Amino acid sequence: MKNTIKVERAKKNMTQEDLAQKLNVSRQSINAIETGKFVPSTVLALKIAKYFKVSIHDIFELEKED
């Protein structure tokens, strides 16, 4: 699954650690999601979209193999 978390973080000049603290997860979790190594839970995906004030579809996109 593709995502634009890194882009959204850049718009707010945030580090992975900054976002992790806002969402009460580890920096490693944010890194794993950004790099596609981990697919977040529905709840976490919704929290990420809500934090950036965008639709979940603006953050996450299924790839053909998904």
Stockholm file with secondary structure:
# STOCKHOLM 1.0

chainA/1-66         MKNTIKVERAKKNMTQEDLAQKLNVSRQSINAIETGKFVPSTVLALKIAKYFKVSIHDIFELEKED
#=GR chainA/1-66 SS CEECHHHHHHHTTCCHHHHHHHHTSCHHHHHHHHTTSCCCCHHHHHHHHHHHTSCHHHHEECCTTC
#=GC SS_cons        CEECHHHHHHHTTCCHHHHHHHHTSCHHHHHHHHTTSCCCCHHHHHHHHHHHTSCHHHHEECCTTC
//
